[in-house]
Amino acid sequence: MMQPAFLLSCLLFLVLVSNLSTSRAASSSLVRSIQLDVEPYTLSEWTQNQTQTADYYLDMIDKLKQLKSPIPLRFAIPRWFDGISHTRNGVTKKLSEFVQDRGNLMIMDYVNSGTRAVRDASTEIQYALKSGTRVVVGIETMELPSEPTATYFGKSFQELENDLNFIENTFNGNASYEGVAVHDYKWYKNFTQNFTQPFSSVKRDLYVWDSDVILKESARQEFLLTCPSLRES
């Protein structure tokens, strides 16, 4: 039977997707997809019974897809999901592949090296060709004192730009590669505020990790104040 904590998280996200699908903001051209960052590995159940908890996670994704959201869904997974062998209904494959069979991915490829980021994302990029899905490679800029090698915090803007270009140049032209995401906007601004040279040509889409920006008008307006190019006329 599904554990209460995980069941609650499933229900909350079911409600969230339902609300997003019908909200005025989500139906506008500003929102291209809904990304769900659900992290079953942060639950105590993951340590107690990883296989069962992973199945609950996949069940949740299946239920979300049954909602038939008019906005495409994308699922955020950690870079190490491809290192977990999982058996479900008699089929054994990488946990990342089970997720990819269900939709597009954003890999939380949280390292501070372009070479490592490419290496870690290559498995998902290749499998996406088979599953007919697409992959966004995500990198981190937030300060993480306990995991300094999982973020570009402390590095220069040019180092970040060089690695974004390296990732883009490596995967560009691959039908399953969709682009790079930077987590998150507030910390990314710290890199760019004193940078006067032109940005590179790497495609930059804005990812909003806080659902309140979509669901709450006050939060949305506050966010738009920091993004003049996104303000509605």
TANORDA-V518366 format. One record per run of one state. SS is the DSSP state (H for helix, E for strand, C for the rest). FROM is the first residue (numbers start at 1). TO is the last residue. Records with the same first field share a line. If there is no record, write none. Layout:
SS: FROM-TO, FROM-TO
//
This chain:
C: 1-3, 23-32, 37-39, 43-43, 49-49, 67-71, 84-84, 89-90, 101-103, 109-113, 132-134, 141-147, 151-156, 172-176, 184-184, 193-203, 205-211, 216-216, 226-227, 231-233
H: 4-22, 40-42, 44-48, 50-66, 79-83, 95-100, 114-131, 148-150, 157-171, 185-192, 212-215, 217-225, 228-230
E: 33-36, 72-78, 85-88, 91-94, 104-108, 135-140, 177-183, 204-204
//
